[in-house]
Amino acid sequence: MLTSFWTVYLIGFGVVMLLLTLVWAASVRLVNASIVDPFWGLGFVLLAAYYFFNSAGDPSRKLIVLITSVIWGLRLFGYLFWRNVGKPEDYRYAQFRLHYGAERYWWFSFFQVFLLQGFLLWLISSPLLAAQYFGATTPLGGWDGLAILFWTVGFLFEAGGDYQLAKFKANATNKGKVLNTGFWKLTRHPNYFGDACVWWGFALFSVAAESYWSMLGSVLMTFLLIKVSGVSLLERALKKNKPQYEEYIRKTPAFFPWFPKK
C-alpha cells in the first residue's frame, strides 16, 4: 500500500532534522558552524532518494528527477566542502558567535542556523516529492522537456559561475578585483540565477505530474536567493570591500542575465 503524500513528506522532515542535528553536533566539536553549508545540497540528495523509493509516480519522470537532484546536490556539496575545508568560520556565523558569546552560541546555533536551514530545506523540497509522487498516469511530455531545459541552463550557470569564480580567486593578483568576464559579464550572480533556474526546473517537473501548489518550494528558494541569504546579503559586503563594485553594478544586471551596459 502506498504511503500517503503527507506522511512521506513529514518523514522527510524527520530525515532532514536528524541529518542537521548530527552536523550541528560535529560543528560544536569543531567550533565551526560553517560545516552546515555543504550539507544544504546533500540534504536535498537524501530527500530526493527517500522520495524516490516512497512514491509511485511515472517511473521515467521519477528517475529523471532523482538523477538531476543527485547531480545538482552532490556538485554543490562537493564545491562547498572544498571551499570551506580548512578555512576559518564564515563571517556570518562568526558574527553570531561574537554577538551571543561562545557560552551560548552552541545551543543558539542549533536553532538559528541548523534547524532553521533544515526546516527551509524541507519546505523547498516539496516539488521533488510532488514530481515523483503524482502523475502515475501522466507520461513524459512538454512540461518535462521544459523542466529539463530550465535545469540544464541553471546547472550550467551555477556550476560554470562557481568554477570561474574559484579560478579567479586562485590567482593572487586578482585580490580586491571584480570578476566581470564569462557568466559574470551577464549577471552579477550567475550561481544564484542558476540555482533558481534549477529549482524552477524541479517546479516544472511537478507541474508535469499535475501538482501545482508544490511550486511554492521553488518560489521560496528564489526569494531566499534574491532577498535573504543570497544577492542582498552578499552585495552589502562586496560594496564595502571592493571599490570597483559600484561600477560593476552600474553595468551588469543583478540577477537575470543580459548584455552589459556600455
N, C-alpha and C positions, 0 to 999 in steps of 0.2 A: 504493500500500500504506500502511495506517495505521501511523504510528509507535507503538511500544509506550507504554503509560501511563508507565512509569518513565523511559523515555528523554525523553519530553516534560517530565516533572516535573524531571528533572535538568538539562535545558537551561534550564528556567525558573530554576533555581538560578543558572546562569551569567549569565542576563539580569539578575537582581537584583543579583548581586555586581558586575557591570560598572557598573550604574547607581550603586550606592552608592560604588564606587571613584571615579567621576567627581565625585560630590557631595563626597566626602572631599577630593579634590584642590582643589576650589573652597573648601572650609572652611579649608584650610591657608592659602590665599592671602588669604582674608578674615579670618583669625584669629577664627573664629566657628563653633563646631560646631553651633549651633542650626539651621543650614540643613538639617540632616538631618531635622528633624521634618516639614516639609511633604511630603517625598518618601516618607514612610510610605504615605500614601494613593495617591500617584502610582505607587508600585511595584506595588500591587495592580491598578491600572488596566492597567499594561503586561502583567502576568501574565495577567489575565483575557482580554485581547485576544490574547495569544500562545496561550493555551489554546484560545480560540475557533477559531482558524484551524488548530489541530492536533488537533482532536477530532472524533468522529463520533457524538456522542450525539443525542438528539432535537433537531431544529432549533429548535423553538419554545422549549424549555427553555434551550438554549444562548443564544438571543437574549435571553431574559429575564435570565439570569444575567449576560450581558455588559452589558446596559443598566443593571441595578441596581448592578453593580460600578463602572461608569464614573460614574454619578451620585453614588454614595457617595464614591468615591475622589477625584473632581475637586472635590467640595464641600469635603472635608477638606483637600485640598491647597491650595485657594484660601483657605480660612479661616485655616489655619496660616501660610501665606505672608503674608497680610495682617496677621496678629497679630504676626509676628516681624520683618518687614522694617523695617530702620532701627533696630531695638531692640538693646540690649546682649545679650551671650551669656546664655542661660538659666542660672540659678543652679546647676543640676545639673552642666552642663559646665564652668562657671566654677570650681566646687569641685574638679572633676577636674584642671583646668588648674593650679590653685593647688597641689594636692597633689603632682602629678607634675612640675611645673615646665615652663615654656614650651619648654625644650630637648628634653624627652622627650614632651611631650603630643602632638605632631604625629603620631608613629607609634603612641603608645598609643591615641589616639582612633580610629585606623584599625581596630584590632582590637576595642577595648572598646565603641565607640559604633557605628561604621558597619557593620563586618562582622557584629557581633552582631545589629544591627537587621535587616540583610539576611537573615541566617540565620533569624531568627524570622519575618520577613515571608514567606519562602519556605515554612517549615513550616505557617504558618497558612493559606496559600493553597490547601491540599490540597482543601477542598470546592469551590473554584472550578473546579479541574480535574476532579474526580470527577463533578460535576454536569453537565459538558459532554462528558466522555469516555464515560461509561457511559449505559445506558438508551436505546440507539438504538431499541429496540422497545417502550419504555415511554412512552406518550403522557402529556401533562399530565393530572394528576389531583388528588386531595385533598391529597396531601403538598405539591404545588406551590402550591395555594391557601393552605395553612397557612404555607408559606415566604414567600409574598408578604405575608401578614398580619404575620408577625414582622418582616420587613424594613421594612414601612411604619410600624409602630408605633415600631420602633427608629430609623428615619430621622427621624421627627417629634420624638422625644425628644432625639436627638443634635443635629440642626440647630436645633431650637427652643431647646434649652438653651444652645447656643453663642450664638445670636442674643440671647437675653435677658441672658446674662452680659456680652456685648460692649456692649450698650446700657446696662446697669447701670454698668459700669466707665467708660463715656464721660462719665458725669455726675460731675464732680469732688466734688460734695457727698456722694457715696457712698463716698469713700475711707475704708477701715477698717471699713466696714459689711458686713453679711452679706446676700446676696440670698436672700430666703425667699418669693418670690412666683412665680406661674406654675408651670412644671415643677419649679422649685427648692423649691416648697412640698411636693411629693410625695416627693422624693428629694434627698439631698444631692449626688448626682452623676448628673443626668439624661443628660448627654452620655455618660458611661461606660456607664450602663444601656442607653442607646440603641445604642451601639456593639456591646455584647454581643448585643442583640436582632437587629441587622442580621446578625451573624455566625451566629447560630442560624438565621436565615432561610436563609443560604447552606448551612448544615449540612442543613437540611430539603430543600433542592433536591437535595443529594447522596443523601439517603435516597430521594427520589422517583426518582432514577436507579439505585436499588438498590445504592448504595455506602454502607457504614455506618462503616467504620473512619476515613474521611476527616473524620468529625465531630470527631476529635481536634484538628483545626486550630481549630475553634470553642471547644473546651474550653480549649486553650492561650490563645487570645485572652481568654477570660473570666477565666482565672486571672491573667494579666498585668494586666488592668484592675482586678481586685479586690485582689490581693495584692502586686503588684510595682511597676509604674510608674504606676498609676492612683490608686485610692482611698487606699490605705495611705500612699503617699508624699506625696500632696497634703495629706491630713488632718494629718500631723505638722507641716507648715509652717503650715497655717491655724490650728491650736491655739495656736501660738506668736505669730502675728501679729495675730489677731483675737479680742479678749476675749469678744465675743458668740458665738463659735462653739460654745462648750460648751453654751450654752442651745439653739442650733440643733441640736446633736447630740441633746440630750435629747428634742426634739420631732419630729425629722424622720428617717425611715428612711435608712440609709446608702446602699443600692443599689436594692432593689426598691421601686417606688413604692407609697405607701399614704397614707392621710389622716394629717395631723399630729396629735400628741398635744396635749391641752389644757394 
